[in-house]
Structure formats: C-alpha cells, structure tokens
Amino acid sequence: MEEIICISYVTAQYMKDILKFNGKIYLVGSMGLVQELDKANLQHTGYGPDVVHGTLQDWVKVKLDPEVTCVLVGYDEHISYMKMMKAASYLQNKNCKFIVTNEDSILPVDRKDIVMPGTGSCAAGIKEASGRVPDLIIGKPHSTLLDCVKEKYHIVPKRTLMVGDRLNTDILFANNYGLQSLLVLTGVSSLEDVESCMKSNSIEHQKQIPNFYIESVKDLAQFMNL
C-alpha cells in the first residue's frame, strides 16, 4: 500500500508543498480528497450533499464564504446545481485558484448501456458557468502526477511502463513524458480506438498509440517475477 499514489494524495501534497497554499478551499470532491486535505492540514469546505431548496429568488441569496481562495474539483457523487453555482460564483474572483484533479469524462463500468460521468464531466459545467479554465490539472496526461512519482520513487521514465485503459489520458501521458505504454482492454478504450488513432494524421491522435496492448491487467502476471 505504501507504493500506491492516488490522485487525491498528489493533489493535496502538490497544493501544500509546491503551491504553498494556505487559504481555504471550496471542495467539489469525495471523502478521499477530504482525508488527504486533512492530512495536509489544508482548510476546506463544501464536502457532502448540497441539494437545491426553494426557487431562483432563494438561490441568489446564498451566502458565499469570503475566506475561500481556491475551488478544487474532483470526482463528487454529490455533484448538484447548488455546488456548481457556488463553485462558479467563487471563481468570479480572478484571484481564486481553479484546480481540477483529472479530466476523465466517464468512469469504466461493466454495463454498456450505462454512462457514469467522471471528474471531467463535473468540471466541465463549472468551467462553462464560470468562464474560467483551470489554473492547474493534476492528473494524466499532465506532468504534475509524474513529477510527484519521480520525487517519491526516483523512477527513470524510459524504464517505466505506464499501464492504463484510456488513450487520451494514460497512453497520451506516457508518450508525452517518455514512458513505455501498455493499453489494457478491460476499460474505456478499445483496439478500434487505437486503429482510428493510427489512421489519423493528427499529432494528438498519434501520441495516443500505445507500445503494447493486453486483454486484462491480470494477464501481466505471466510477464512479471512475482
């Protein structure tokens, strides 16, 4: 477990150690983020359900916390109109930082007829409403996550294998920063998606082509000295 680094941990540590953030965060996020922010002694508000009551005339009377100087958006199963309204309102202050943990638009689920929105979908509404683009995105395909892993484990990128199920985050992340890449076919992206990227003349699509692919991450065991 000590060798597992999750996006919540990276986010909290980056805000504490790199940004030296000492203000108050309006959080659109999960308990995992709450726990990591607490460990880093970062002050926050907003976690949990925030349901809509009353009418438009009531909503415009909502009280905003004047101490909030950052909006942090992660995966939030309690995302609501009220949370989006508050986040977008805080971001009208140009000095308020806008940080997003990752841009995954959907989460992988077994059922093909169900779409499970991810953090990227939560953040998209806030971006549109606020008229702001994030000041920082922590997760793949951005470098922040790799910087944290390199700092903690001193990895050599060219000797590191990135295993993931998304072409536009995991594989793009690997190709952007010199890692080898392995696509697993049990998640979001498929071989058809890879073939589409291979046929494309777009540089962005070409960067999403993996070095290797495998049916399932469990099949990796046969190639490892366990």
C-alpha positions in Angstrom: 0.0 0.0 0.0 2.9 2.4 0.6 3.8 2.2 -3.1 0.3 3.3 -4.2 -0.1 7.0 -5.1 -3.6 8.2 -5.8 -4.7 11.4 -7.3 -6.1 12.7 -4.0 -2.7 12.3 -2.3 -0.9 14.0 -5.2 -3.4 16.9 -5.2 -3.1 17.6 -1.5 0.7 17.3 -1.5 1.1 19.5 -4.5 -1.0 22.2 -3.0 0.8 22.0 0.3 4.4 21.6 -0.8 4.6 23.2 -4.3 1.9 25.8 -4.3 2.3 26.6 -0.5 -1.4 27.1 -0.4 -2.6 28.5 2.9 -6.1 29.7 2.1 -9.5 28.0 2.2 -10.7 25.6 -0.4 -14.2 25.2 -1.8 -14.3 21.4 -2.5 -16.3 19.6 -5.0 -15.0 16.2 -4.3 -15.1 12.9 -2.5 -14.2 11.6 1.0 -10.8 10.5 -0.3 -9.9 14.1 -1.1 -11.2 15.2 2.3 -9.0 12.8 4.0 -5.9 13.8 2.1 -6.6 17.5 2.5 -7.0 17.0 6.3 -3.7 15.1 6.4 -2.0 18.0 4.7 -3.7 20.5 7.1 -5.5 22.3 4.3 -8.6 24.1 5.2 -11.7 23.3 3.1 -15.5 23.5 3.0 -18.2 22.1 0.7 -18.0 18.3 1.1 -21.2 16.3 1.1 -24.7 16.8 -0.3 -25.8 20.3 -1.1 -29.3 20.0 -2.5 -31.5 22.7 -4.0 -34.3 24.2 -1.9 -36.7 26.9 -2.8 -36.7 28.9 -6.0 -34.3 31.1 -8.0 -35.1 34.0 -5.7 -33.8 32.0 -2.8 -30.7 30.7 -4.6 -29.4 34.2 -5.4 -29.4 34.9 -1.6 -26.9 32.1 -0.9 -24.0 33.2 1.3 -20.5 32.7 0.0 -17.6 32.1 2.3 -15.3 35.2 2.0 -12.3 33.1 3.1 -12.4 30.8 0.0 -9.5 31.4 -2.3 -9.5 28.2 -4.3 -12.0 25.9 -6.0 -10.9 22.3 -6.1 -12.9 19.9 -8.3 -12.6 16.1 -8.1 -15.0 13.2 -8.5 -18.1 14.0 -6.5 -21.1 11.7 -6.2 -23.0 14.6 -4.7 -22.5 17.0 -7.6 -25.5 19.3 -7.8 -26.8 22.5 -9.3 -26.1 24.3 -6.0 -22.4 23.1 -5.9 -21.9 24.2 -9.5 -23.4 27.6 -8.7 -21.2 28.2 -5.7 -18.0 27.0 -7.4 -18.7 29.2 -10.4 -19.5 32.1 -8.2 -16.3 31.8 -6.2 -14.4 31.7 -9.5 -15.7 35.2 -10.4 -12.9 36.3 -8.2 -9.9 36.2 -10.6 -7.6 35.6 -7.6 -9.4 32.4 -6.7 -7.4 29.4 -8.0 -9.2 26.8 -10.1 -7.7 23.3 -9.7 -9.1 20.1 -11.2 -7.8 16.6 -10.1 -8.3 14.9 -13.5 -10.2 15.2 -16.8 -11.7 11.7 -17.1 -15.0 12.3 -18.7 -16.5 8.9 -17.8 -15.8 6.0 -15.4 -15.5 2.5 -16.7 -18.5 0.3 -15.8 -19.5 -3.2 -16.9 -22.8 -2.2 -18.4 -22.6 -0.8 -22.0 -26.0 0.9 -21.6 -24.9 3.0 -18.6 -22.7 6.1 -18.7 -21.0 7.0 -15.5 -19.8 10.7 -15.6 -16.4 11.3 -14.2 -14.5 14.3 -12.8 -14.1 15.8 -16.2 -17.8 16.0 -16.6 -18.2 17.6 -13.2 -15.6 20.2 -14.0 -17.0 21.0 -17.5 -20.1 22.5 -16.1 -18.2 24.7 -13.7 -15.8 25.8 -16.5 -18.7 26.8 -18.7 -20.6 28.6 -15.9 -17.6 30.4 -14.5 -16.0 31.3 -17.8 -12.7 30.1 -16.4 -10.3 27.4 -17.5 -8.5 25.5 -14.7 -5.2 27.0 -13.5 -3.9 23.5 -12.8 -5.0 20.0 -13.7 -3.2 17.4 -11.6 -3.9 14.1 -13.3 -2.9 12.5 -16.6 -2.0 13.5 -19.2 -0.4 16.4 -17.4 3.1 16.3 -15.8 2.1 17.0 -12.2 1.4 13.4 -11.4 4.7 12.2 -12.9 6.6 14.9 -11.0 5.2 13.6 -7.8 6.1 10.0 -8.6 9.6 10.9 -9.7 10.1 12.8 -6.5 8.9 9.9 -4.3 10.4 6.9 -6.1 13.1 8.4 -8.3 11.9 6.4 -11.4 13.6 6.6 -14.8 10.9 7.3 -17.3 12.3 5.3 -20.2 12.5 2.2 -17.9 8.9 2.7 -16.7 5.8 1.1 -18.1 2.5 3.0 -17.9 -0.4 0.7 -17.8 -3.8 2.2 -18.4 -7.2 1.8 -20.1 -7.6 5.3 -21.7 -5.8 6.5 -24.8 -6.4 10.2 -24.2 -5.1 10.2 -20.7 -3.0 7.2 -19.8 -1.3 6.5 -23.1 -1.0 10.2 -24.0 0.6 10.7 -20.6 3.2 8.0 -21.3 4.0 9.2 -24.8 4.2 12.9 -23.7 6.8 12.1 -21.0 8.9 9.3 -22.4 7.4 6.3 -20.7 6.6 2.9 -22.3 2.8 2.3 -22.6 0.6 -0.7 -22.3 -3.2 -0.5 -23.0 -5.5 -2.8 -21.2 -8.7 -3.6 -23.0 -11.0 -4.0 -20.0 -11.7 -0.3 -19.5 -12.6 2.7 -21.7 -10.6 2.5 -24.9 -10.7 -0.4 -27.4 -8.5 -1.7 -30.3 -10.9 0.1 -32.7 -9.9 3.4 -31.0 -6.3 2.5 -31.4 -6.8 1.8 -35.1 -8.6 5.1 -35.5 -5.6 6.9 -34.0 -3.2 5.1 -36.3 -5.2 6.2 -39.3 -5.4 9.8 -38.2 -3.0 12.5 -39.4 -3.4 14.4 -36.1 -0.3 14.6 -34.0 -2.5 14.5 -30.9 -4.0 11.2 -32.0 -0.6 9.7 -33.0 0.5 10.4 -29.4 -2.3 8.2 -28.2 -1.0 5.0 -29.8 0.3 2.5 -27.2 3.5 0.5 -27.5 1.7 -2.7 -26.4 -1.7 -3.9 -25.5 -3.2 -6.7 -23.4 -6.6 -8.1 -22.8 -6.6 -7.6 -19.0 -4.2 -6.4 -16.3 -4.4 -9.8 -14.7 -2.5 -11.2 -17.8 0.5 -9.1 -16.7 1.4 -11.7 -14.1 2.9 -14.1 -16.6 5.5 -11.4 -17.6 6.5 -10.5 -14.0 8.7 -12.2 -11.5 6.1 -12.4 -8.7 
